[in-house]
Amino acid sequence: MAKLIVSGAAGRMGRLLVSMIAADPQFTLVGALEAAAAGVSGRDAGEVAGAGKLGVPITTDYATLARPDTVTLDFTNAASSLDHLEVAAASGAAIVVGSTGFTPELEARARQLASQTRTVIAPNMSVGINVLMKITAEVAAILGDFDAEVLEIHHRTKIDAPSGTALALARTIAEARKRDFQSNAVYGREGITGVRPHETIAVMALRAGDAVGDHTVVFGGQGERLELIHRAQSRESLARGALRAAVWLERQQPGLYSMREVLGL
């Protein structure tokens, strides 16, 4: 029975995870974490999630929860996740990080810390999106003469753009074509832009309503276009992937793992 800690327990993903853990006998919720600013410290995590009383109070101190026999599910923000990785690395606790918005500096530090314990870091943990990642790499290599662009749409309250998933898809294309992504990335177009250089990979972000997350990879050739689309219909797809990662991570040696490794892709 996996012993799980939910970080960001009062957020949308956190509440969903708490509810799903409470409903599944293969999991036990042993801790819940939330920032002091959320104003829920001391409250029962199950009641906050609408899952009934679970006897697990929400705390602001991760160090009191992290143990080698626990797995933390962290859907907060890049800065908070980095703090939690510091604690997890020091305590030997396993951790699954689904936060996005990492700067190159934060990402480098996160990777360094992740290797010191059992860690999965992924911008998107749904099974479907990780299959899309694999297919995108294969298509990018096969259609090397096609222009490649990535389009994403998320809810209006998402604070980072483009999404971590869209960036990961674009990097996948660049890697498959043996190109440097940073020097060929385009994040917006306006005015007289001139002819599109073939090497570029554009990543476009839309924000509207309550869209959970749609990602489209476009491969444009002469006289034809191929589009690969993934639409998240609810956050449950992300939560299920995170729980799957937690179960898998329990059996691993210390190191940084991806969702593709979790899923065997």
DOLO-66469 format. One record per residue: x, y, z of N, C-alpha, C, O in turn. Coordinates in steps of 0.05 Angstrom, whole numbers, plus 5000, padded with zeros to 4 digits. Atoms other than C-alpha are relative to their C-alpha. Last residue first. Example, Ala and Ser with C-alpha at 12.3 -4.5 7.8 and 13.67 -1.06 7.14 Angstrom:
<nodes>
498449764999527349795143498550225014499550445018;501849765000524649105156501850245000503950245013;
</nodes>
This chain:
<nodes>
500249925028514850764522502850034988503050104964;498750205017515150354586499950074971499949894954;501950145018509950774621501249794982499849654968;502250114984514350984679498149834984497349624992;498850234986520251074632497949865017497749625019;499750215021516051514586501349755012500649535004;502550165002513851884649500249794978498949594980;502049875015521152084661497449834999497549605006;501450155020526051874714497950174986497050374996;502149845013531252214757498849844977500349754959;499549905026535251744802497750174990495550175002;499849705003535251354866500750084972502449964959;497649904987533350614854500150314998498750424981;497649925015526350434835502350075018501950125042;498350245005520750024867502750074987504349904982;499450144975516950604899502149794996503749735014;497649884988517350994834500949865025503249865032;497650095014512450534798502550095014504549945016;499750294995506950644849502549894987503949735000;499450054972508051394848500449715007502349635020;497149944996508351434772500849945029503049845034;498550225013501551094767503050035004504449845009;500250234981498851594818501449754988502649605003;498349954977501552164775499949775020502049695031;497250045007498551874712501950045023503849895026;499650285003491751814745502949934992504149745002;499850124973492252534769500549704998502049595013;497549934987493852794700500449865027502549765033;498050135016488052424667502850055011504549875012;499850284990483552644724502149854985503549674996;497450034987484953364705500449725011502649655020;500149944972479153314656502849975012504549845000;502849944994477853294582499550055029497550175037;500650094972485253344564497250085007496550325007;501749824985485653414488499549875028498549655030;500950124975491353114448498450215015499250445018;501549844980492253284375499549835025498749605023;500350194977497153064321498850165023499950365032;500449894973496253464257499749775020498149595016;500750204980498953274188499950135027501750285035;499449924972498753774131499249775018497049665015;501250174979498753684056500950095027502950235030;502550135009500054053990498849825021496749695015;501049885024507354224006497549844991497749614983;498450045024508754024078498750144976496950304979;501049895026506154254145501949954977504250044978;497950045019507153844209498950084972497249954961;500649975028502754124264502549954983504550074988;497449995015503053884336499450004970498149814961;500150085028496654054374502850034989504050254991;497449975013496054084450499849894972498949664967;499950125026489654194489502750064987503750284989;497550005014489454334564499849844974499449604974;498150154983484154384618502749994986504850025000;498750225014480454934581502049865017503949995027;499250204980476655354633501349764986501349534996;502050164986475755994594501249805020503149865035;502949945002481356214548498349825017498749585018;501250014974488956254544497150084999496550304991;502649874997492456104479499049965028499549755040;501750054976499855944472497550164999497550404993;502049804996504055864408498149935023497349705025;501750104978510555474402498050235007498950445017;501649804985514155584336498349865021497349645017;502250154988519655124312498550195017499550285038;501449904976524555454265497949815009496749654993;498850114975529155064218498450085024498649955045;500850284996524855184155500949905028499549735040;497750175002525555944160499249715007497849665026;499450174977518656244151502549844995502549684976;500450285004518656774097500949845024502949905036;498450125021518257484122499449704998497749595012;498050194989515557704190501849874979503949754986;498850125024511858324167502349825009504549915014;498949825020507758464229501149854976500349634970;501649765004506857994288501450174978503850184977;499549875026509157294305498250254998495950245007;502249825009509856944372500850134974503150164967;502250004981514156454411497750194992495850215007;501649765005519356244359497649985019496349785020;502849974989524755734377498850274993500250484993;502050025021530755604331497150045009495350024993;499349815022536555814375498050004978498250174960;500049724991533455504437500650194978499450414976;502749884997531554854403500250295006498750464994;500049864974538454654378497450155002496850334986;499749715000537254174320500050115028499049985047;497249924993538353434313500550304996502550384984;498849895024531653314278502950105004504150224986;500350205021529052844332501350094974502249934958;498150224995531953314385499849794978501949694969;497349915005528453924355502049775004503949744988;499749975029521753554351502950084993504249974975;500050265011522353324423500450014970501949844959;497350104996524154024444500349724989502449644979;498349855019517654274413502949905003504349874983;500650105027513653734449501950134980502950004962;498950275002517053904515499549884973501349754962;497149975002515554644505501449724997503249694981;499549905027508254484492503050034995504049964974;500550225018508054054555500650094971501849944956;497650184999511254594598499749774980501749684969;500150214980505755064575502549834999503949814979;501750225007507655684536500049785022501649795041;500550055029506356064578502750014985504450184992;497650025017505956074654499349944971497349804966;498249774997500456334700502549994983503950194980;497250125001494655874682502050244998501650424982;498649954975488256244704502949885000504349915020;499149724997485256324635501650065025502850275028;501949834986484855584622501250275006503750305006;500650074972489555264572498150205012497550415000;502049834987490655244497499549905028499149665032;501350104975496854974461497950205010498250445005;502049824990499755024391498749885025498049655025;501650114978506154694367498150225010498950455014;500949804981509554804300498349875021497149665017;501250114976513554374251499350235019501050415024;499949804979515154534178498549885025496549755022;502549864993515753884137500650215022502250175040;500249775017522453674106497450165005496950354990;497949814995524253204163499850254984500850464991;500849775017517652834158502050235005501250455012;500950105026520352164183499450234981500250224958;497750115014524452474240499249914972500749944952;498149785006518852934263502449894985503450034967;501049855024513852354257502050224992502450274968;499850185024517951904304499150154975500450134954;497250045007519052454355500349834975502049904958;499049755011511752654354502949974991503750074970;500849995028509551934364501150254986502050244963;498650215015513551874428499450024971501250004954;497249935001511052544455501649804983503349874967;499649795020503952374436502950084997503950124975;500150155026504451724476500450204978501850144958;497450125002506552174534500249814976502449784965;498049795009500552614522502849884998504349974981;500349925028495852014524502150204990503150174968;499050215017498451724589499950094971501850054956;502050165012497452374626501249794982503349854969;499850284992503352604668497849824988497549594995;502750115004504753274637500149705005501649564992;501849775003510753724652497149914997495250075001;501350005026514453114680498150244998496550285016;500849735007519253024737498950004972500249914953;501149975027519752334768499250294997497850405013;501449765010524452264827498949954972500249854955;501750115022527551724871498150224991496450325007;502150174989533052074911498449894976499249924953;499250084973539652434898497949835013498449715035;498350245002538552474822500849895028501949675029;501750235007532752954833501749745000500749535008;501250114975537153464868498649744994498749565011;497850074981541553584807498949875025499949675034;498850255010535653564760502249905018502549665023;501950224995531954084802501249734991500949535005;499850074971538154534802498149775007498849595022;497450124995538554524726500349915029501349695035;500150275011531054644720502749855005502749625012;501550174981531455234767499949714990500149525006;498450024975536955554725498649815020499949645032;497750185004533455404659501749965025502749745030;498049865016527055714687502349814995502549615009;497250004992521855224711501750174981501550134957;499049734996514655424696502950025009503750225019;498749895024511554734705500950295007500650385029;500049715003509654314766501450084974503149944964;501549945024508353564759499850304995498350394978;500449715004513653324807498550054974499549974953;501049975027513352604834499350304996497550405009;501749775006517552514897499350014970501049964953;500650005029520851934933498250244994496550315011;502850055008523352105003499750014970501150174957;500250255015530752015018497149944992496549714985;501450214984530552545073499849734986499249534999;498750034974535653035044498949775016500349655032;497350105004533452934972501449955027502849755030;500250285008526153004991502749884997503249655005;500850154976527553655029499949704993500949535009;497849984981531353974971499449825024501249675034;497950185009526053714923502450005018503749805023;500850264992520754064964502049794991502549595005;499750024971524354724957499349725010500749615027;497250014995524854614882500649985030502449825038;499150275006517454454879503049965005503949765014;500750174978515955104914500949714996501949585014;498549934977519855504863499449825024501249735038;497250075003517055144803501650055025503249885034;498749835019509755164825503049945000504049805018;500149734989505054694861501050204980499650274961;501149845021503253994836499750295011497450375018;499649714998507653554880499050144975500250134953;501149915025505752834893499950305001498350425016;501349755000510252584949499050064972500550034952;499849875027512051854956498350255001495950255008;502349845011513351585026500650094972502950114963;502150185009517751015053497650154989495450034986;499250175022524051445055497849824990497949734967;498650234990520551975098500749824976499549844955;498450155020517952675083501649785014503149835033;501550225014512452905131501849824984501349574983;501250174979515853355184498649764987497849575001;497950164987520453645130498949815022500149615027;499650255014514353865090502149825014501849575013;497350094995512354395141500449724987499749524999;498349835017506154785119502949905001504650014987;497849864986501254275146501650174980501350134955;498349875019494453995125502150165016501550305035;500049715000491453525176502050124980504150004976;497449905009490352795158500050314999498950424980;498250004978484652475196502950084993504850025007;498050215003481052295133501949985023503649805024;497849994981474552685142501949764997501049534998;500650094973470252695080502550005018504750035008;499950304999472352715007499349895028499549655033;502850095003470553444994499849705001497849594991;500450125027477853614982497249924995496549854972;499449795020478154085042499549904972498650064955;502249814999474653555084500450234980498650324967;502350125012479653025063497650194999496250204979;499750005029485553465078497649894986496949984964;499850275010483153605149500150004969498450124956;502550115008484654325169500449714989502649654980;501450124978490854495208497449874992496349715007;498350154981493554975156498449905023496950055036;501450254994488055185107501749835020501049605025;501849984977489655925098498649755008496449765020;502550125008492555865028497950005023495549985018;501849805011497956365047497349894992495450044989;501449864978501155845093498050204989495950245001;498749754992502955425032498350135021495850115022;501049765014500054725030501450245011502250255034;498349764997502154015049498750234984497750194962;501049795018498253385062501450265005501750345029;499349734995500852745094498850194979498350104956;498649974974499752005103500850295006501850355027;499149724997494551885049501250045027499950015048;500649884974494251135039501150285001503450334995;498649774991493650814971499350085028497050035037;497150065003491850114946501750245009504250225010;498850144977484850204977503049944996504349875016;498650235010482850734925501549865023503349985035;501850195012477451244943501349744991499949554983;501950094980481651654991498149784989497249615005;498650174981487251694940498149895021498349655028;499550255014482451954887501549805018501149565018;502550155004479652484933500549734988499349534996;500950094973486652714956497449834997497249625010;498350234992488952734883499149895028499049655031;500750235017482953164862501749765009500649545012;502650104990484053644920499249754985498149564996;499650124973491453714902497449885010497449665021;498850275003490053814828500349865027499849625029;501850175015485154384842501149724996499749535001;500349925028489354684898498249814985497349614995;502449845003488254564972499550104972497550224966;502450164994493153974977497450164997495250044995;502049835014498754344942497349885004495649884986;499149724997503353774962498350184982497850114959;500949825021499953104970500950285007500250395027;500349724990503652585011499250174976500350154954;499849765017502751844994499750265016498250275035;500449794981504151185029500550274985502850324978;498349775003503350644976499250225020496850295023;501749765000500050005000501850255000503350305019;
</nodes>
